[in-house]
């Protein structure tokens, strides 16, 4: 079976009905202006909210050194196994599960888990496991690297790492090839591990693309930590309000949101016709796809940057910091499109990838009886349910994003500009939702 057509693909095989898109867009507009004008007049969100305490035994188990060590060992063992399959398994992606591991389990599965449980990549990350092992043997604190990670970089290295991934998936001529996927995986492991060993754990927080992505989505989880470090259930908006403003935050969000939009757009017949008519072979097509991908990312990033700054009543220095301070409002929108765009692939092509592990080296094996299993097309066979889930995911992400940005604006903008100062930003976020629903429908 062929797991991947181009990278992980998009949502083009299961577009949402027009009526669903129109209803979702109408509700997005209604909720946005209801929040803006009537329902939310004073700041409410508190990242230090006590929430509802979860059983203390849960924190004890999760934070237990033996549990963390076991997870790290299993993560390293799984990484070695995946690399072994990448180097010694079939070069045909129809027989090799490694592309699915990257595009489905890592890029989608880990991020959905982060959305539900918090930033899980901090625990699962193989580079972090190696870092803990080496620094533990050397008896060095994890924060103390040989070099200082420059703070002026902010999250720009993570944005570049994320762009390298979406470029591989959406612009490279053969993103599903085992060689291409293996190259990206090895490059990620080498760069991230080297950065951790040289700069300490600050490298992962600011520069590791997967950890930055996982941490951002983890801020939208209902699970957080109380002041005593114990796990609590808390409003996702309260957790989201604790997102620190970092240089490069807009670039990270724009890369994630713009690439998802381009993925849907790339299924349009007009875009495919342009690539077919351009001539010049794969090189020209790759260049055009790269320019298209960059164009979507730049439009999202520049649009948000200027909309966040379109206010009065603040100094020039304060206005310059507004985009980074408000970028957390894009996180729920990114999460909504992650679910709407990739849910089918996670559930169904994830099964197909798992089945390929039955015989990863083409030796006639049937590990765990996986070869006897068939893919259950649970979502594809229920298009009405799937369409509803997609629209609800986009709509929920939009409402949470608008609410988060609105609450932060109430704290940052002077009273005389709290309404007019954020109107441009609210309209832009509504535009993102309208455009996303249109792309999901037309694709």
N, C-alpha and C positions, 0 to 999 in steps of 0.2 A: 504494500500500500504506500502511497505517496503522502507523507505527512504535510509537506510544505510546498506551496506553489511558488511564492516569492517571499522568503523569510517566513514570517508567521502569517502574512497576508492581512486582509482587512475585513470589513464587514460586508463586502460586496455580494456575498452569496445569500445574505439574509437581511435585506433592507427592511426598514420599518414601514408600515402603511402610512400614507399621506395623512389620514385622519388622526393618527397617533401623533405625528409630528406637529400638526396644527394645534391640537389640544395641549400638548406639552409646551409649545411656544406661548400660547395664550396664558397658561398658568404661570410660566416663568415671568412674563411681563407683569401679571397681576400681583404676584407675590413680591416682586422687586419693588414696585412702587408702594405697595402696602407697607412693607418694612421701612422704606425710605421716608414716607410721608406721615404715617399714622401710628404704627405699632411699636416703634422702637425710637423713643425720644431721648433716652439717656444710656450711657455705657452700662452693660450688664455682664459682660464676659469676664471671668476671673480664672486664670490658669492655676491659681492656688486654691480653688474651691475644694472643700473637703470631700465632696462626692459621697458615694456609698462604699464603705469599707468592704473589701472582699476578705474571705477567710485568710488569716495570717499564714496558715500552713501553705497556701499557694505561693506566697512570696518566699517562704523558707525553702520550698522545693525548687522553685525556678532559680533562686540565687545560690543554691547550694553548690559549693565548689565541685563536688563529684558529678553533679548534673551538668554543670557547664563544661567540665573536662570531658564527660562522655559525649556531649553534643559536638564539641570541637573535634574529638577523635573521629566520630562518625562523619562529620563534615569533611575532614581531610581524607578519610578513606573513600568517601563518595567521589571527591574531586579526583583522586588518583585513578579510581575505576573509570570515571568519565573520560579522562585523558587517555587511558589505555585503550578504551573503545575508539576514541577519536583517531589515535595513531595506528592501531592495529586492526580495527574493524573495517567494514566495507567502506569504500569511497562513495558508494551510492547512497544518497540521503533517504531513499525509499527503504533501505535496509539498516541504516545507522541511526540510533536514537539521539545522537549528540546534538544535531540542530534543534530537535524538539526540546532537549534539556535547556538550551540557551533561550530559545524564543518563547517557549511555553512555560516551563517550570520556573526558570529564573526571572525572566522579564515580566511574566504575568502572575504566576503562582506565588512567588515570594512577595510581590507587591500587594496582591489581594490579601494574603495572610497578614501583611503589615497593616493594611486598612482595618482588619478585624481585631488584631491582637497587639498592635504596636510595632515598633521598628525591629522586626525579627532578624534582619540581616546582620545586625550588630552581634547577634548570638551565633548565627549560622556561618558567617563569613570565614572562608578558609584562610585568607590573608591575615585576618585578625587572630585566628587560632595559631598560625605560625609565629606571629608577632608575640603573642602571650608566651608561647613555648620558648622562643629565643631569649626574650627579655627575662623570663622567669629563671632560666638557667644562668643568665648573666647577672641576676639579682638587680635589675634596673627597673625603676618605676616606668609604667607603660607610657606616661606622659613625656618622659625625658628622652627625646631623640638626640642623635648626634648633631643634627642641624635644627634650626628653628623654621617651622612652616610659616612662610610669609603671610601675615594677616591681610595684607593688601590684595592678595589673590582672591580672598573670599571663596565663593563657590564657583568661580570661573573654571578651574580645572575639572570639577564635576560636570559642569555644563558641556565642556569639550568632550569628556568621556561619554556622556549621554549622546552627544551628537555623533560620535564615532559609531555608536551602536545603531542609532536610527538610520545613519547613512548606510551601514552594512545591510540593514533590513530593507530599506526603501529605495536606495539609489544604486547600490552595487549591482553589477550585471548578473551575478549568480549568488544571491544571499543564502540560498539553501545548501550550498556546497559544504561538504564536511571540512574541506581545507580552509575555506573562508571562516567558518565558525570556529574552528580550532585555532586559527591565527588570532582571532579576537579574544578568545578565552585565555590563551597563553599570554597575550599581550596584557590583558587586564590583570591576571594573576601576578605577572612579573612587575608591572608598574606599581600596583597597589602594595604588594609585599615589600618592594624596595622602598617605597615612600614611607611605609610604616616603620621599617627598620631604621631609616635615616631620620625621620621627623617625629616619630612617636605617634600616639593615637590621634593627635590632631589631624594627621593626614586623612584618616578615614572619615572624620567628621566633616571635613571641608572638601576633600578632593576625590574620594571614592565615589564614582557615579552611582553604583548600586546602593551603597549605604545612604547617600544623600537622598536618593529617590525613596528608599524604604523609610527613612526617618521622616521625610515630608508627609508621606501617606500615613505613617504612624501617628502623626499629630491629629489626624482626623478620626482616630480610633476612640471608642468609648472607654478604653482601658488606659489608665494613667497611674502615676505614682503620687502618693500623698506626701506631705512634708516630712513624714518619718520614713519615707522610702517604701512603704507598703503599697500593694496594688489596690486601686479604688476604681469604681465605676463612676464616670464623670461625663457630663455632656461633651460630645465631640467638639462643640464650639468653644467650650472652656479650654480643652486641650489645645485646640488650634490657636487660641489667643496667646499661648505661650511660645509660639514660633518666633525665634529671634530674627531680627532684620540683619541680613548679611549681604555683602557685596556679591553680585552675581546671582541673587535669588530670582530676579526677573528672567535672567537668561536660562536658568534651569527650568522654570515653569514654562517659558515660551518654547523651549526645545521639546518638552513633553507634549504640550498642547498643540503646538504647530505641526509636529510630526504626525500626531494622530489625525489631525484634519487633512494633512497631505495624503495620508494612507487612504482615507476614504475618497479624496478627490482623484487619486491616481486610477480609480476604477471607472471614472467617467469616460464615455466613448470619445469625446472630443480630445481629451488628454492622450488617450491611446492612439488616436488618429494622428495627433501631432508627432508623437514618437515614431510612428510608422512612416510618416511622410518626410521626416527629417533626414533620413538616409545617414550614411556615415558609419553604420554598424553599431556595435555595442558601446564603443567609446562615446559616440555622439549621444546615444540614449542615456548613458551614465551621466554625462555632463548636464543634459537637460533635466534629468531627475534630481541631480544635485542642486541645480539652480532652483527648481521648483520647491524642493524641500527647504532650502535656505530662505526662499521667498516667503513661505508660510510662517516659518519661525520668526523672521524679521518683522513681518506684519503683526504677528501677535505681540512680540516683545516691544516693538516701537509704539504700537497702539496703546498698550498698557502703560508704558513709560510716560507718554504725553498725557494720557487721560488722568493718571494719578497726579500729575503736576498741574492740572488745569484747575487751579483754585487760587483764591486771593487770601489776604489776611495773614500770610506767613512770610517769613524772610526767605531770601533766595537760598540760603543754606538749608533751611527746613524743607523747602519745596524740593530741593535736590535729593533729600533723603526719603521723600514720600514713596517713590516706587518700591524701594526695598522694604519699607515698613508695611506696605499694603500688599506685597506679593503673596503673602500667605492666603489671601482671598482666592487666589487661583488654584490652590491645592485641592479643595473639594471638587472643583470643576474638572481638574485632571483626573481625580479619582472616579468621578461619574463617567467620564469617557473611557477610562480604563475598563470599567465593568461593561459599559454598553458596547464597546468596540471589540473586546477580546474574550467575553464570557464564553461564547460558543467554542472558541479555540481551546480555552483552558479545560472545559468539561469534556469535549469530544476529541479534539486532536491530542489532548493530554493523555487520553486512554490509548490512542494509537501509538504515541511515543512509548508509553509504558509497555505495550505489547512487544515492541521491538527489542526490549531488554530480555525477551525470552531466549534469544540466540544472538547476542551482540557481536560475536566473532564468526558467525556462520559455520558453526561446528555441528549443527543438527541438534542443539540443546533445546530444552523446553523448561527453562528455569521458572520455578514456582507455578508451573502450569499456565504461564501467560499466553503461550501460543494457542491454547484452546479457547481463549476469550475472544469475543467480538466487541467492536465498538458499539456502545449504546448511544444512539443519536437522540438523547433525551430532549434536548432543546430544539433541534432542527425539526423534529416531528410535531412540535407544538408552537408554531409561529406566532399565534396570538399571545401566548404566555411570554415568549421571548421578546416580542415587540413591546409588551407592557413593561417588562423588566428594563429594557433599554431606555425607554422614555422616562421611567421613574428614576433610573440611575442618573440620567442627565439632569432631570428636573431637581432631584435632591441635591446633587452637587452644585447646581446653580444657586439654589436657595441658601445653602450653607455658605457658599462663597460670598454671596451678596451680604448676608448677615454678618459674616466675619469682617469683611471690608468696611461695612457700615459702622459697626461697633468701634473699629479702630479709628475711623474718621471722626467719630464723636469725641474721641480722646485727643486727636491730633489737631483738628481744625478749630479755629475760634468760633464762638457761638453764631456770629453773624454770617459765617460762611459754611456752616455745617450742612446745609441743604444744597445750595448752589455749588459748593466746592466739590461735592462728590457726584453731582448729577451726570457729568461726562463719564466718570468711571462706571456708574451703574448702567448707563446706556451701552457702554462698551461690553460689559459683562452680559447684558441681555443679548447684544449682537453676537457674542460668542456662542450663546445657547441656540439662538435662531440658526446661525450658520452650521453649528454641529448637527442639529436635528435635520436641517436641509441636506447635509452631506450624507447622513445616515439613511435618509429617505431616498435620495436620488442615486446613491451608489448601487 
